[in-house]
Amino acid sequence: IGDLADRLVSELSGGQKQRAYIARALAGDADLLALDEPTVGVDAESRDAFYALLDELNDEGITIILIEHDIGVVTDRANRIACINTELYHHGDTESFVESDALAEAYGTAGQVVHHHH
């Protein structure tokens, strides 16, 4: 993010802000990132780049906890899922989550998985 060094955070786009926040955490030698809806308001191209960055960081050994309501993103990106709605409905690998009824149990039958392929 060196190209953003001379700009104020308030001048950055949503995706640029997320990269700056992650850079700040990594500068402090973080081994865990907890992210709550990190791509809200971020365009599709920046979102893809953001998740690619998270994949790289995870490959380097950083644990990433992603709090996300977009089930398509979760099932496409996560390797373990905890489905929570005041109680734990599922905790396990992505495949077992998709095959389970956890989403319907937690949020009713209107919930469904939508995959985003950009």
C-alpha positions as CSV (number, residue, x, y, z in Angstrom):
1,I,0.0,0.0,0.0
2,G,3.0,2.2,-0.4
3,D,1.2,4.2,-3.1
4,L,-1.3,5.4,-0.4
5,A,1.3,6.6,2.1
6,D,0.7,10.3,1.3
7,R,-3.1,10.2,1.6
8,L,-5.3,10.5,4.6
9,V,-7.5,7.5,5.5
10,S,-10.6,9.6,5.0
11,E,-9.5,10.1,1.3
12,L,-9.3,6.3,0.6
13,S,-11.8,4.1,-1.0
14,G,-13.4,1.2,0.9
15,G,-11.0,-1.3,-0.4
16,Q,-8.0,0.9,0.2
17,K,-9.1,1.5,3.8
18,Q,-9.4,-2.2,4.4
19,R,-5.9,-2.8,3.0
20,A,-4.6,0.1,5.2
21,Y,-6.2,-1.5,8.3
22,I,-4.8,-4.9,7.5
23,A,-1.3,-3.3,7.0
24,R,-1.6,-1.6,10.4
25,A,-2.5,-5.0,12.0
26,L,0.4,-6.8,10.2
27,A,2.9,-4.1,11.2
28,G,2.1,-5.1,14.8
29,D,2.9,-8.7,13.9
30,A,-0.7,-9.9,14.2
31,D,-1.2,-13.6,13.8
32,L,-4.9,-13.3,13.8
33,L,-7.3,-11.0,12.0
34,A,-10.9,-10.7,13.0
35,L,-12.9,-8.9,10.2
36,D,-16.5,-7.9,10.5
37,E,-18.3,-7.5,7.1
38,P,-15.0,-6.2,5.6
39,T,-16.2,-5.7,2.1
40,V,-19.4,-3.8,2.6
41,G,-19.5,-0.9,0.2
42,V,-16.5,-2.2,-1.8
43,D,-16.7,-2.7,-5.5
44,A,-16.5,-6.2,-7.0
45,E,-12.9,-5.8,-8.3
46,S,-11.6,-4.5,-5.0
47,R,-13.5,-7.2,-3.2
48,D,-11.8,-9.9,-5.2
49,A,-8.4,-8.4,-4.6
50,F,-9.2,-8.1,-0.9
51,Y,-10.1,-11.8,-0.6
52,A,-7.0,-12.7,-2.7
53,L,-4.9,-10.8,-0.1
54,L,-6.7,-12.7,2.7
55,D,-5.9,-16.0,1.0
56,E,-2.2,-15.1,0.8
57,L,-2.1,-14.0,4.5
58,N,-3.8,-17.2,5.5
59,D,-1.3,-19.3,3.4
60,E,1.4,-17.5,5.4
61,G,-0.1,-18.8,8.6
62,I,-2.3,-15.9,9.7
63,T,-5.6,-17.0,11.1
64,I,-8.5,-15.1,9.7
65,I,-11.9,-14.9,11.4
66,L,-14.5,-13.5,9.0
67,I,-17.9,-12.4,10.2
68,E,-20.0,-12.3,7.1
69,H,-23.6,-12.4,6.2
70,D,-23.0,-13.1,2.6
71,I,-23.2,-16.9,2.7
72,G,-21.9,-17.2,-0.9
73,V,-18.6,-15.5,0.1
74,V,-18.4,-17.7,3.2
75,T,-18.9,-21.0,1.3
76,D,-16.5,-19.9,-1.5
77,R,-13.7,-18.6,0.7
78,A,-13.8,-20.2,4.2
79,N,-12.4,-23.6,5.0
80,R,-14.3,-23.8,8.3
81,I,-17.7,-22.3,9.2
82,A,-19.4,-21.4,12.5
83,C,-23.1,-20.7,11.8
84,I,-24.4,-18.6,14.7
85,N,-27.7,-16.9,15.5
86,T,-27.8,-16.5,19.3
87,E,-26.6,-20.1,19.4
88,L,-24.2,-22.3,17.4
89,Y,-25.9,-24.2,14.6
90,H,-22.9,-25.6,12.8
91,H,-19.1,-25.7,13.3
92,G,-17.1,-27.6,10.8
93,D,-15.8,-27.7,7.3
94,T,-17.5,-25.9,4.4
95,E,-18.7,-29.0,2.7
96,S,-20.5,-30.3,5.8
97,F,-22.1,-26.8,6.3
98,V,-23.4,-26.7,2.7
99,E,-24.9,-30.2,3.2
100,S,-26.4,-29.4,6.5
101,D,-29.7,-27.7,7.5
102,A,-27.8,-25.2,9.7
103,L,-28.7,-22.1,7.6
104,A,-32.4,-23.0,7.6
105,E,-32.3,-23.8,11.3
106,A,-30.5,-20.6,12.2
107,Y,-32.4,-18.1,9.9
108,G,-35.5,-19.9,8.6
109,T,-36.1,-21.4,5.2
110,A,-35.7,-18.2,3.3
111,G,-31.9,-18.3,3.7
112,Q,-30.0,-19.7,0.7
113,V,-26.4,-20.0,-0.6
114,V,-25.7,-17.7,-3.5
115,H,-22.3,-18.0,-5.2
116,H,-20.6,-15.0,-6.6
117,H,-18.4,-15.8,-9.6
118,H,-16.8,-12.6,-10.8
